[in-house]
Amino acid sequence: MIFLSAIGTSIDFLISDRAHARVVQEAQRVATNWLGSFRPGVTPRPDPKTRIDLLQLVDSHGRVVAASAAATGRPALSGVRPPIDDRIDDDTVCSPQGGCVILAAVRTPPLETRELWRGEPHFVYAGTAEPALLATHRLQLLTGAGVLLGAALTAWGNWWVSGRSLRPVTAIRETMAAISVSDLSLRVPKPPGCTEYALLAATANETLARLEESAERQRRFASTTSHELRTPLTGLRARLEEAVLYPRDVDPHETIHEALAVTDRLETIVDDLLVLARLRAGVPAAQGPLDLGALVTAEVAEAAARADGVPVDVRAGRDVNVRGNRIQLIRILDNLLANARRHAETSVEVTAERAGDQAVVTVTDDGDGIAPQDRERVFERFTRLDGGRRRDPKGSGLGLAISRDIAQNHHGTLLIEDSPRGARFVLRLPLMDTPAHPPAHGVRAEVRGFAGDGTPLWKT
């Protein structure tokens, strides 16, 4: 409205000024033409053929010497006296009775003044009544109406364009409102082209896809967890019911020992689930500088002292310094050592060394190994191969899943690589003096491969 009002005011001023200038220009032409017809002793009476119908010849005392029919009987049209060095002027004269006259005042040339009136200056006034466009408020009213109409059309156009441009947003909003936790399969419509709305729709669909995948993982996790917890609980309940129904045939001490064993297994599963939940939630843990070689050596020695089993050969290099949480890294080493000693035939080999800008820890056993198609599956929750179930029936199936999550929270990787015999687990962590480029905090990430220099390739 302000912009159009400024334009309307400018147009109103330009039209008024142009109309006034055209009247003045025409009056000057009529006045000079009449002045050119004067002869000594002869002052012809003007007979105008244009709208400039008011013409007067006035002497220096203001007396009207000659006038056109429309100006006869009227006093001098104006009191303007153009100077001798600027003989043409214009004026607008308004009378108290109403009405204004636009006129041009022309001073007679000096030569004609001497020849015709013996040096007495005379003035010619030529004008006409102010046009109705200027005399009334018609122009302002028309301009105001145009401004209002333009503002209304602009507002309607903006409303129509905005509604049309926001139509994709409305569709996205309606689709998002229809999506529920129980059904995340819907996707928002994507407008054509590469507009911001198209990018918004693509981002929303990617987010929905991640949410659907996460929800599906949670459903599978809940289903698997309930199964893993239900199995020992069912056995415990059956054993206790048997002891209640047949007290004379069941040894209570044996029942209590079996119940405690099942309780220990349930407690282990619950503890591992809590650890896994904290790791998956991205809860930060305190980290500090660690000598990974010394940590590996100490943990292998402590594990050998705690339990008998196959011997473990350790080769740890120097200056394998990383930044991490000591308790979490010890848990990885304990899980890998326990897994290797459980499947090894005669020995386990553990190494810790620098490889480029990474610290690499390998745990290799000489057992049956893991088939290539199962190397990623063993890192899933509650996944236990037949050999693992046979050797450790009390395991929770969460150790390797926890170990991989800890590695990823330290911006590293945990993989199973080829080995001449047995299984070879490889843990890679960035060295402390090498800046890591991890995913943002709170973003779930997985390693999908490695570059030529061994750098992990992340997929968030």
N, C-alpha and C positions, 0 to 999 in steps of 0.2 A: 504494500500500500504506500509506504514512504517513497519507494523508488518510482512507482507510477505517478505519485503526486508531484514529485520533482520534475518528472518528464512532462506532465500536464501543464505545470506552471511555466516551464520553459517554452512549450509550444504556444501557450496563451500569450506570453510576452512577445515571441517572434511574430505571431500573426498580427497582434496589435501594432507592433512597431512597423511591420511591413505595410499594413494598410495605411497607417499614418504617413509613412514615407512616400507611398504612391500618390496620396492626395496632395502632399506638399510639392512633389515633383511636377504633377500636372498643373498645379496653381502657379508655380514659377514659370512654366512654359506659356500659359495663357497670359500672365502678367507681362512677360517680355515681348510676346507677340503684339499685345495692345500698345505697349510702350513704343514699339518700332513703327507704329502707324501715325505717331504724332508729327504734325507739321507746324511751321510758324503760323500762328493765328488760327490754327485748326486743331481742335481736340475732338476726334470722332467719338461718338457714343458707342460703347462696347455692346456687341450683340453676341454673347457666348453661345456656342453650339455644344458645349460639353457640360458635365455636371458642375463645373466651376462657374456658378452663376452670379456670384457676388464680386463685383469689381468696382473699385473706387480710385479716383485720383485726388489726393489730399495735399494741400500746400503745407508750408512749414508752420502755419498757425492752427492746423487741424481742421480747416474748412474743406468741405467736399467740393471739388471743382467739377468733377464729372463722375457719373456712376451708371452702372447697368440698371436695367429695369428692376431686378430683384433687390438691388442695394439702394435705390432711390428713396430719399426721405429718411434714411438711417444715418445716424452719426458716423463718424469715422470708425471703420471696423476695428482698428487697433491703434494703440499708441506707440507701437514699435517704430523706431527711427534708425534704420541701418546706417552705420557710419560710411564715410566716403570711400574708405579703403576696403570695406566689405559690404557691398551694396545689396546683397540678398540675404534675407533672414526669414524665419518662419515663426509662427505663434499659434497658440490655441486660446481663443477668447470665449469665456462662458458668461452668459448674462444671468442676472438674478431671476428673471422670469423662467429660466430653464433653457436648455439647449446650448450647444457650443459650436464654434466655428473654427475650422482649421484653415489657416491662410498663409500666404507667402507675401512678404513685404519686400518691394524692390525700390531702391533709391534711383532717381533719374540720373543719367550720366552727366558729368560737369558740362560737356559741350552743349548738350540739349538744354540744360538748365540755363546757360547763359543766353542761348539763342531764343528760347521760348519764354522764359520767365525772368530774364535779366538777372540771373544768378540766384534767384530764390529757389531753394531746394524743394522738390515735390516728391511725393511717394505714391507708388501704385500698390494697392492691396487687392489680392485675388484669392478667393477662398470659397468654401462651401460648408454647409452644415455637416457636422460630424456624422459619419455613417452610423446606421443603427447598430452595426456589429460592435462599434466602439462606444456608442452613446449609452447602450443598455448593458445588462449583465448576461446577455445571451451567450457570448463567447465563454464566459466563466462557467455558465451552467452546462453548456455543451462539453466543455473540457472536464468538468466534474463528473458528468454522466459517463464520459469515455473512461475516466480513471476508475470509476466504480465498476463499469462493465469489464474493463481489462483486469481489475483485481479479482472479480468473480470468476472470469474465465481462467485466470492463472491458478486460482485456488482449486477450481474444479479439475483443471489439467494436472496439478500436483497430486490431488487426491486420487485421480484415476491412475496416473503413472505409479504412485506409491503403492496403491492396491495391487496393481499388476506386478510390480517388482517384488512385493512382499508375499505374493501368492506361493512361491516355493517355500518360504519360511512357515507359512500357515500349514502347508502340507507336511513339512518336517515336524512341526509342533504336534499336529494331530496324530501322526504316526508314533512319535515318541510317547504321547499320552496313552496310546493303545498298547504299548509294550509293557509287559508285566514280568516279574521274576520267573513265573512258571513257563513263560513263552518268550524267549529272546530271539526267535527266528525271524521276526519282522525286520525289514530294512526300510529306511526312509527313501522316498523318490529322489533321484538325482537329476537336477535340471541339466539341459544340454549346455555345451560350451565349457569354458574355463573361468566362469565368474566366481565371485566370492561365495555365492550360494551353492554352486556346484562343489567347491572345495569344502564348504561346511557340511554338505550332505555326505561327501566321501569320508570326511573325518568322523562324522557320526556313525556311518556304517562300519568303519574300521573299529571304532570303540565298541559298537554293539557286537561285532564279531569276537573281539577279545573278551567281552563280558560273557557271551554265550559259551566260549571255550572255557573260561574260568568257572562258570556255573556248572558246566558239564564235568569238569575235573572235580569240583566240589561234590557233585552228586556221586561220581564214581568213588571218590575218597570216602564219603559217608557210607556208601554201600559196602565197600571193602572193609572199612573199619568196623562196622557193625558185624560183619561176618567173622572177622578175626577175633573180636571180643566175644561174640556169641558162642563160638566153638568151645573155648575153655570154660566159659560160664555154664554151658550146657553139661559138660562133663563133671564140673564141680557140683552142680545141682543134683545130677543123677547119683553121684557118689554119696552126697549128704542124705538124700532121700532114702538111699539103700541102707545107710547106717541107722536112720530113724525107723524104717519099717522092719528091719531085721537086726535088732541090736545084739542078739545072741550070736549071729553068724558073721558079724563084721567087727574087725578089730578097730576100736576107736582111735588108738594111737596111729595106726597106719592111715586111717581116714584123715586125721588131722595133718599128718605129714604131707599127704597128697594134696590136701586143700591149701597148705602153705606153699607148696610148689606151684600150684595153679595161680595162687595170689601173687607170687613173685613174678610169674610170667605176665599177668595182667598189669602189675605195677610197672614192669619194664616197658610194656606196650604204651601205657598211658604217659610215662615219662618221655618216651621217644616221640609220641605224638605232640606233646607240649613243646619239646625242643623244635620239632619240625614246623609247628605252627608259628613259633616266634621267628624262625628263619624265613619262612615264606612271607611273613608280615613285614619283613625288612626292619625288624627292631635292631637298632645299632648296638654293637658291643664294643667295649673299650679295647682299643688296639694300641700296640706299642712296638718298638723295634725288637726283633727276635733273631737269634742265630739258629737258623733252621737245621744246620748240620749238627750242632750240639744238641738241639731238641730231639732230633731223630735218634742220635746215639743214646741219649738218656732213656728215651721211651723204650727202645729195643731192649736195653739192659734191664729196665724195670719189668717189662713184660716177661722176659726170660726168668727173672727171679720169682715172679708170681706163680708161674705154672710151668710144668714140664711140657715138652713137646719137641717138635723138630727144631734143629738149630737154625739160627738166623745170622746170616753174614751181613755186616754193615760196612759200607764205604761212604763216608761223609766228607765232603770237601770243606775248604775254608772260605770264610767271607760269604757264606750263603745267607745274607741278611735280608729279612723281609719285615714287613710291618703287618701285624695281625694280632688276633686274640689268642693268647697262649692256651687257654682251656679248650677252645674250639679246635685249634690245630692239633692238640693232643688227642682229641676225640677222633679226628680223621685218621691219625696214625694208629690209634688203638683199633679202630674198626678194620683198617686195611691189614694190620698185622694179625688180628684174630681171624679174619677171613682167609688170609694166606696160610696160616699155620693149620687151619681146619682142613684145607684142601691139599696141602703139600704132601708129597710122598717122603722125601728125605731132607729137604732144606728149603729155606726162604732167603732171598737176597734183597737187601734194601740199600738204595743209594740216594745221596743228596748232593747235588752239584749245581753249578752255574751253567746256564746254556744261553748265551747272548744276554738279553736283558731280563731273563727269567730264572727263577729257582725251580729246579726239577727234582721231584722225589719219586722214585720208582719202587714198587713192592712187587716182586716176582716170585712165584712158587713153581714147583715142578710137578704139579698135579695134573688132572685131566684137562684143565683149561676151560674156557668158555667159548661156545660157538659164536661166530660173527653175528648171526641173527639175534643172539641173546645179549650182546654186549651193551646195548642201550636199555634193554628191558630190565636188567638187574638193578638199575638205578631207580626204578619205579617203586612206589610205596607198596609194601607187603608182597613184593615179588620175590619168590624163593624158588630156585631151580631144584630139580629132584635131588641132585647131589647135596645141596645145602640142607634140605629137609632131612635127609638121611643122616648127615653128620652132626647136625645141631637142631633137633626137633623143637627145642625150646626158644629158638630165635624169633625175633619180632618181624624180620623182613624190612626194617626201617634203617638199618645202619648205613647202607650205601646211599640211600636217598638223603639222609642227613649229611653224610660226608660231601656229596656233590653240592648241596645247598650251602654248606659252610665254605666250600671252595669258591663258589660263585659270589658269595657275600664278601670274599676277600679279593674279588676281581680276578679270580683264577679259574682253572678248569680241572676236572677229574674225569679221565677217560680210561678205557681199556684198549691197549694197543697190542699189535702182533708180537708174539714171542715164540722162540723155537719149541718151547715146551711149557705147559702150564698157562697161568693167567698173569698178565703184566698190567698192573694199575699204575697210571702216571698222573701225578699231581703237579700242576704248573701254577706258580704264583709270581707276580711281578716283584723284582728285586726292590729293596727299599730305596736305592739311589736312582731308580728309574721311574719317572712319572707314569702312572697308570691312567687309562682313559676308560673308566667304568661307566656303566649306565647310571642315570640319575637315581638318587636315593628314592626308594619306594617303587622302582620300576622293576618288574620281573624280567629277567634276562636269561637266555640260554646260549651256549656256545654251539654254533652250527658248523664249525670248521676252523681251519687255520690258513693264514697267508703263507707265502713262500718262506718268510723269515720266522715262522712259528708264532706270529702274533694271533691271538684268538679273534675270531670273527663273531661279533655279538648279534643276537636277534632279540629285540625287546618285544 
